């Protein structure tokens, strides 16, 4: 690294003038002050001028421009020759440490806070998104060779937000009351927690079971699996029949689970591993749908029981004025259809 | 530049420095992207002495002009160029205040309603902005926030109308009126913000950007529609 090299060189300030390697960069028999700055500027290109350090050279060029500017200002103000050597040395060391630290911090910041890291995962066309949404409900038949999973994050992210919106709608129409929190916070926490948490857990299991899948692919797979959840909840939050919900749960939830399971099976070797992975995923996926449907009814039923006693018929919903019209219409329609079928 | 001086001085005093090459095109750090910024030293100079009324009126006029732009969404770039967040803040706070107290039980969540609305609007706007940037948009972060915030205005108007309608009664007729009003305002908001934001996207990806905006205004419209006062 340039810093220890420069610090080591600066400590032997006077004898450093005799080093042949730095001859062309010396400023004459001056003070170690100037030497250190100089070493910082050019030692990068002398020591590390190797093939694979090309990147660092480019960075050092930028830094030496900064360092030169700093050195120019400082040596005008503080050039005291040999007299204030120690004080200046200390100051220069501190200054250099600060600059190195600042450089590293800004490098780390531009590396990690760079939004462009995520850009490749959002590189999709609307046609592709639509195709993938429809495919997420169709189980694949070929499990003998690994199925392709698109590592894309736009579709899953939008599906999670849609699920949040649908959940909010469901909570409002079922008059869920959340103490110690907000409706929106609960909805967002539930959906994002499921997506990120279960993805991480499944990725960990996949790592244990030697499955060929990356984290982004896992996120994408699970995210697209939420499409079935969205459809089911959208329908059943508006038409309140438990039997309808169970049908949707089995059919729609089952289809999307089958698809995810088939893709995972195609990427895993060994019966035990396949069983573990797919069993876990299927269980979590289906149970989540069950939870989303029932979690917000329970609150209403509990409150109704305490308020009015056991006279209330079990699956009644205390609706606000909005769903009165729409619910009545939809329920009678569904009943009429069920009767005719 | 100090660097140039350093190398110039190095040429005469320190012969060893003559061949140290320093790139002259040092990347400048900091934002000079907004052209308005280049005027600001002069403006600050002259606006310090003006009466407070002038300053406030100038800002109010800018905000008002943007409101007009939202009401009649033409593809002008004034909204984008001189972005400010005063309008969105005022709209957000007024919407959150009006939505407060619409809970089923009066003994809890009078408070969280305000925080909910606030967080939904700002968090949603940030997510939409990030999404449009990741999809390759050319608009800057705060410009996008500005547009999305200002386009909440039709929904605030809808909230006002809903509150007035609810004062008259809470039956089926009032529900239908509110539904129509909120639906119309929701469509207006979405169209207005799409008119500004979708232009900055590559043409085949407009649908990808419009959908989150649609969802965002849909959630706000839903909160307005399901509001019942105590």
Interface residues (C-beta under 8 A of the other chain):
Chain A: X23 X24 X25 X26 X27 X28 X41 X42 X61 X62 X64 X65 X66 X68 X69 X71 X72 X73 X115 X118 X119 X121 X122 X124 X125 X126 X129 X154 X157 X158 X161 X162 X165 X168 X169 X172 X173 X175 X177 X178 X179 X181 X182 X183 X184 X185 X320 X321 X322 X324 X325
Chain B: X1 X2 X3 X5 X6 X7 X9 X10 X13 X14 X16 X17 X19 X20 X22 X23 X26 X27 X103 X104 X105 X108 X109 X112 X113 X115 X116 X119 X120 X127 X130 X131 X133 X134 X135 X136 X170 X171 X172 X175 X204 X205 X207 X208 X211 X212 X215 X218 X219 X222 X225 X226 X228
